[in-house]
Amino acid sequence: IYVVPPSRQVHPFLNKEPKTAHNTLGGLVLCEYFEKEKMSFTGKKVIELGSGTGIVGILAVLLGGNVTFTDQTFILKKMKYNISVNIPPWLTNHTKVCALSWDDDLSCFPTDYDVILGSDIVYSSSSYPSLLQTLQHLSNHSTTIYISSDVRPVNECNVFHAEMLPKHFHCERVHQSGNNRIHVYKLTKKHNCKLQGAVLAIGL
Ligand SMILES: C[S@@+](CC[C@H](N)C(=O)[O-])C[C@H]1O[C@@H](n2cnc3c(N)ncnc32)[C@H](O)[C@@H]1O
C-alpha cells in the first residue's frame, strides 16, 4: 500500500517518516488489528468516516469490502488519488468517495451499512455530538463499528468512549498498540430500552 506525501511522489505505506506519510498511528493500528484478526470484508457494505489518506478504507477494499470513503470536501482530492494508486482496476467499482461532514444533513446516506470504520476521528470534543449522531444514523442493529483512538488525556476521547457511546452502543475494547496509546473499539448498536420495555409490557 502506498500513500501520497505533499510532493505527490508515491512513498511506501510502511515508511514511518511522518513528514512523508500522513497516516495516523490510529490508522496503522486499525490496519494492524485487521491483519491480526485475519479480517474479511467480503460482500460487506462498508463506510469509513474521516478517511483522510484513505489507508483503512483501502485495506478494507483489498480485504473484500465495498467501501464508501468519506471526509470533508477539501480532503477528497488527495484521498481519490491515494485510492487510484492503491486499488487495482478490477476493484475500482468496490470504491465510492463522498463528502460527509458530521454536521451535514445525513438523510441521503443509507442506514444499512454492515461495517463502519473510523481511525483517529475522536480527538475534538466539539465534534463528539455530531459524530455520535452520524454513527447513530448510519448504523442498525447488525452493523459493526470499529474505531481506533489515541487515548492521550489531551484528546479527552474518554468522554466519547466511556460516557457518550455506551448510552447507545455496546462497546468493547478489542486491541491496544503503540505503547498502549492507541485503543481499538468494537461497537454494536443497543436496542432502544423504551421500545424493549413496551414490547415486554405487551407480552405480559
Ligand atoms: C486525524 S485525521 C485521521 C485520518 C485517517 N482516518 C487516518 O487515521 O489516517 C481526522 C480526519 O477526520 C476528519 N474530520 C474531522 N472532523 C470532521 C467532521 N466534522 N466531519 C467529517 N470529517 C471530519 C478530518 O478531515 C480528517 O481527515
The ligand as a MOL file (V3000), in Angstrom:
LIG
                    3D

  0  0  0     0  0            999 V3000
M  V30 BEGIN CTAB
M  V30 COUNTS 27 29 0 0 0
M  V30 BEGIN ATOM
M  V30 1 C -6.6230 12.7510 12.3660 0
M  V30 2 S -7.3770 12.5950 10.8110 0 CHG=1
M  V30 3 C -7.4780 10.8250 10.5950 0
M  V30 4 C -7.4530 10.4380 9.1370 0
M  V30 5 C -7.4680 8.9300 8.8710 0
M  V30 6 N -8.6780 8.3310 9.3840 0
M  V30 7 C -6.2400 8.2740 9.4490 0
M  V30 8 O -6.3240 7.6330 10.5040 0
M  V30 9 O -5.1780 8.4030 8.8350 0 CHG=-1
M  V30 10 C -9.0670 13.0130 11.1850 0
M  V30 11 C -9.9600 13.0270 9.9570 0
M  V30 12 O -11.2880 13.3080 10.3720 0
M  V30 13 C -11.8400 14.2730 9.5020 0
M  V30 14 N -12.8430 15.0790 10.2160 0
M  V30 15 C -12.6660 15.8860 11.2870 0
M  V30 16 N -13.8010 16.4960 11.6310 0
M  V30 17 C -14.7420 16.0740 10.7450 0
M  V30 18 C -16.1290 16.3770 10.5520 0
M  V30 19 N -16.7780 17.2290 11.3640 0
M  V30 20 N -16.7670 15.7600 9.5480 0
M  V30 21 C -16.1180 14.8940 8.7360 0
M  V30 22 N -14.8140 14.5720 8.8490 0
M  V30 23 C -14.1300 15.1660 9.8350 0
M  V30 24 C -10.6560 15.1280 9.0810 0
M  V30 25 O -10.9160 15.8200 7.8770 0
M  V30 26 C -9.5450 14.1070 8.9710 0
M  V30 27 O -9.4180 13.5410 7.6940 0
M  V30 END ATOM
M  V30 BEGIN BOND
M  V30 1 1 1 2
M  V30 2 1 2 3
M  V30 3 1 2 10
M  V30 4 1 3 4
M  V30 5 1 4 5
M  V30 6 1 5 6
M  V30 7 1 5 7
M  V30 8 2 7 8
M  V30 9 1 7 9
M  V30 10 1 10 11
M  V30 11 1 11 12
M  V30 12 1 11 26
M  V30 13 1 12 13
M  V30 14 1 13 14
M  V30 15 1 13 24
M  V30 16 1 14 15
M  V30 17 1 14 23
M  V30 18 2 15 16
M  V30 19 1 16 17
M  V30 20 1 17 18
M  V30 21 2 17 23
M  V30 22 1 18 19
M  V30 23 2 18 20
M  V30 24 1 20 21
M  V30 25 2 21 22
M  V30 26 1 22 23
M  V30 27 1 24 25
M  V30 28 1 24 26
M  V30 29 1 26 27
M  V30 END BOND
M  V30 END CTAB
M  END
